Amino acid sequence: RACLASPLAMAPKAAKTSKPAKRSVAAHRARITQLEACDADYRRFMDVYERDQLILVRGYEVPSSESRKAQQKVPPIRFATLQQLYAKHPKVVKRAFFVEKPPDSLSSSSSCTASHVADVLLGDSKCPRGPWYASFVVQRNRSVLGTFLKSLPFRVPPFLEDASAAQHGAEAPKHSDAAWVFFGRNEQQQLMRGRAEHTDAIEHSGTWHIQLHGSKVWTLRPTDELVRRNRKWKDVGHFKVHCQAGDVLCVNTRLWWHRTHIPGNCPFSLSVARDMYLDGTQPDTPNFTNVKGHYATRVFDRGSVVFTEDEAPDLALPRSRTSNCALRDAGGELVVVAKRRIKPGEWFSISESEDEDAEPDPKKRRRCF
């Protein structure tokens, strides 16, 4: 299952450059390094990750219901697992529930809040029809987190376990006491995108993501900082990484521009992620909170004001070459306006060249999830 870097032709159209051939060749030449699960250990992982801040480990067994039942262990994680978690601990789930794309039945509703979407997706007995895409964080309750992690094939990937690091004389990696859960359904033919391309303002070493059901596709692009650190990625544009059940993607989302989508005809996609601290730093207690106002809950016509300076959410909007918002000065006040018609469920984004810090009293920023 080779995963090649896609040429820049896959990116949005741009003005012609003087060296298109060189850029295309570089994009083809750059590949994400892949390891098979049976060959992955701490040293092999670190040799690649320290250089690329990105690696894909393939081939972990994701137990089926039958195999786990025969061993009388905790059933494998599935949609019902999320429903049971929500039924027992709704506050844990709602504390940091994010809507990547709401169900069509709610996209035009004024009640399309994260809390209401959580009720619809996880509170009903049946899995709602797609397309929809959401996520939440299990955190601030070690008992609930511990029980949830038991439903996974592992709490941490084997190559990041203490024993694997100790074999190579390294300090054991640490992991945050939190687990990100990404789940969605896309029964339509076309792909379903998540939020716009962005980077995350993180302080840890990156995040590992295990795909448990279905598939998810990551579109990645190196940041300028990463290119300065590793010239391998010079002149490389967007490329795709296709994750199937049993794949573990490790990525530093501060150094990689990224966006994801669920491919068409995918009845259920589920992945779980944890933040990793490879330098042995003891992570702080996680406290992710729900982000409000990051996606449209109604139609915004071209030129209409999305946020004023006082109304803007306390976070950085994602950057994108195909952004749907722009910053404008309105009588001395900085406002965010729609560059085109924005439909309900779309994530707001601004151009990579827009300067959100131009004002003397800039808003504080949070990680852009």
N, C-alpha and C positions, 0 to 999 in steps of 0.2 A: 504494500500500500504506500507507494512513493508519494511524497507531498512536495511538489516543486513550487518554486516561487513563480507567481504569475507575472507576466510582462506588464509594463506600465500602461499598455493599451486597455487594461481592465480598469484603470483609474479614470476619473472624470476628465473630459477633454480640456486641454490647455494649449497655450500658444506654442508654436513649434520652437524647438531648441536647436542649437547648432550641432549637438552630438546625440541625436536620437538613437543611432545604432549602438553606441557604446552603452547608453543607459539600458536599452533593451537586453543586450548581452549580459550586463551585470545583473539585471533582475533575474534572468534565467539561471545564472551561475550560482547565485546565492540560494542556499537551501537551509531549511530548519533542520538541525541535527536530530536524528531519531535513534532511540535505543530500544531494543526489545526488552520486555520486562525481565526475562530470564538473565539478561546480561547486565542489567543496570545495578550499579552499586554507588556508594557515596563518591568515590574518587572519580569514576567515569562521569557521573553527574556534574561534579564541581568543575572538572576540566572543561566541560562545555559551557556550563552556566556562567562561570566567572568571565568567560570571553564574550558570549553572545547574549546573556541575560534572557535566554530562551532555549527550551528543549522540549521534545515530545517523547514520552516513553509509552510504548504501545504493547498491548497484549495481556493486560491483567485480566484475570477471570472475574467476571461479574456474575456471581452465583444466581442461578434460576431459582424459582420458588421450590421446584422439586428437589434440587440438590441440597438446599438449606433445610428443607423440611425433613429430609432423611437423616440429617445430622442433629435434628432437634435444637437448632440454634435460632437466634432471632431472625424472623423472616426478612428477605432482602428488601431494601428500600424500594418503594413504588409509590404511585399516586395516593393509594390508601394510607400509606405511612404518613404522608403530609397531612392528610385529612385527620388522622388520629392525633397527630401532634397539635393541630389547630383546635380540635375538640377539647383536648386536655389543657392546653396552655395557649389560649388565644392571645393573651397579652404579650407573650414571648414572640409570637409570630408577627403581631401587628406593630410591635415596637419599632421595627425597621422593615416595613413591607414596601416594596418598590414595584411600580407598574411599568414595564417596558412597553407593552401594548395591551390596552384593555380589550375585553371581548367586544365585538361589534355592537352587541345589544346595549352596551353601556357607554360607548365612545362619544355619543352625542348627548348623554344625560348629564344634568347638572350635579347629580349625585355620584359622579365618577371619581370618588376619592379613593385613596389607597385602602382605607379601612373597609369601604363598601365593596371594593373589588376583591379583597381578601375573603369577605363573607360569601360572595358569589362563587369564587373559585374553589374555596376549601370548605365552606360551610354546607354545601349541598351534597347529597348522597352520590350523585353522578358527576363525572368529569364534564364540565361544560364544553360545548362544541367550540372549536377554534374558528379563526386564529386568535390566540392570546399568548402573552409572554410576561412573566412576573418573577420576582425574587424576594427573598427575605433572609434575615440573619438570625441564627440561633445563638444567643449570647446572654451574658449577665445572669445565668442560672446554670451552674456546673452540673447539677443533677440532670437537668433536661438535656444539656449538651452531651453529657456522657452517654445517656440512653440513646440519643439520636446517632451518635458516632458508632455505636454498636451495630447499627443497621447497615453500615458501610462495609466494603471489603476490608478496609483498614482505617485506623485513626489517622495515620500518616503513611505515605508511600514507603515501602520497605527500604528504598535507597536513602531515605531521610531518617530512618530509625537510629536510635542511640547506638545500637550494636554495630551498624554499618559504618557510622562515623568513627567509632572507637577503633575498629579494625585498621583504620588509616591514620590513627593518631590525631584525629580532629575533635574539636569540641562539638558536643551534640547540638544540632539545630533546635531552636525553639519554635513553637507555634502558638498563635493567638488562641485564646479561649473563646473562639467563635467559629461558626461554620456558615458560609454563604450557600444558599440553596437557589438554583436557577431552574425554572421549570416552565414549559410551554407546550402548546399544541398547535400544529399547523397542517390542516387537512387540505388546504388549497394547493393548487399547482405551483404558484409562484412562491418564492422565498419570503420569509417574514423577518424584517430587520428589527434589531433592538435599538438602543439609543445611538446617536450620531457618534462618529469617530472622536475619540478623546484620549487623554492620558490622565493618570490618577496622581494626586499629590500625596504620595505615601512615603513613609520613613523606614519601612521594613524591606526585606530583600526581594520580595515578590510574592506571588501566590501560585499554589498548585491547584489545578482543577481536574477532577476525575469525572469523565462522562459515564453515567450509569445506565441511561436509557436513551434510545434514539441517537440522534446526532446533532452537532452544532458546528458551525463554520466560523472561524475567526479570520478577520481580515486585518493584517498587521502591516505596519510601516515604521521603520526606525526613526527615532528622533535625532535631531542634530547632535545632541549630547552623546548619544550612543555611537553615531558615526565618527565623532572625534575620538572616542575610546577604541573603536574597532573599525578600521578602514574596510573590512570585508563588506560592510553594508553601504559603502559609498555608492551613490547612483542607483540604489535599489529602491523601487517604489513599492506599491501595495502587493502583497501576496497572501494567499489563503492557506489556512491549516484546517483540514477536515478532521474533526474528532468524532470517533465512534465509541460505542460502549466498550469500556476497558482501557481507554486511552487516558493518560495523565499529561496535561500540558502545564509546564512551569514557565511563568512569564513575569518579568518586571514591568508592570503596567505604567510605571513612571517613565521608563525609557522606550516604551513601544506605544505608538499610536495604535489604537485598536477599536474595533467594533465587531459585533457578532450578528449572526442570523441563523434562524432555524430553517433548514431547507423545506421545500414543498413535500407534501405527502408524508409528513412525519406525525404520526398519531400522538406521540408523547416524547418530549425531550427533557431529560433531567440530568443535572450536574451539580456537584458539591465542591466547594473550594475552601481552602484555609490559607491564611497569611503565614509566611515563614520568615524566620530570623536566622540566617545562616551564620552570623557572627556570634551566636550564642547569647545575644542580648535578651534579657527577660522582657517580654512584651507587657505593655500596660494593660489594664483591664479594658476590654473593648466597650465602646459606648456609641455605636452607630445609631443614628436617629433617622426617622423618616424624612425624606426630601419632598417638600411640597412646592408646587408651581414649576416643576422642571419639565413637564410635558403639558401639551394643550388639552384642556378639558372642554373647549368649545372652538368654534371656527374663528380664526383671525384673518381678516382680509389684508391684502397687500397695503402697506403703509400705516396700518393701525398699530397703536402702542401696545406692546405686550407687557412691559414693566416700566414703571417710572423708577427713579433713583431710590425713592423711599419704599416702594413696593417690591423691589428686586429681592429674590431669595438670597440668603446668606451662603452663597456657593458660587463657584466659577462655572459658567456655561461651557459645555464642550466646544472644542474648536473643530471646524470642518471646512473642507474645500467647497462643499456644496451646502453651505450654511443656509438656514432659513430666516435668520435674524441679523440685524445690524445695530450698531450704536449710533445714536444721533444726538445732537445738541438741540434742545428745545427751550429757548429763552434762558439759557444758562444752566438748565437741568439736563443731566444725562439720562436718556431713555433708550430702551430696546424696542425696535420696531420690526414688524414682519416685512421681509424682503419679497415675499410671495404669499399666496394664500396658504395658510397652515390649517391642516385638518385636525380634528380631535384625536388624541393619542400620539401625535407626533412629538418628538423631543426637540426642545429648543436648542439651537446651536448658533455660534457666531463664527465669522471668518477667522482663519489663523492669523491674519494681520491686524485684527481689531485689538485695541489696547484698552482692557478693562481697568487698568491702573492709572489712567490719565488724570483722574480727578485727585485733588489734594487729600481727600479723606476716603480712600478706597474701602470697599466692603471686605470683611474678612472672608477667607475662602475655606471651604471644606473639601474633602475628597469628593471628586465627581464620580459617582457610582454608575 
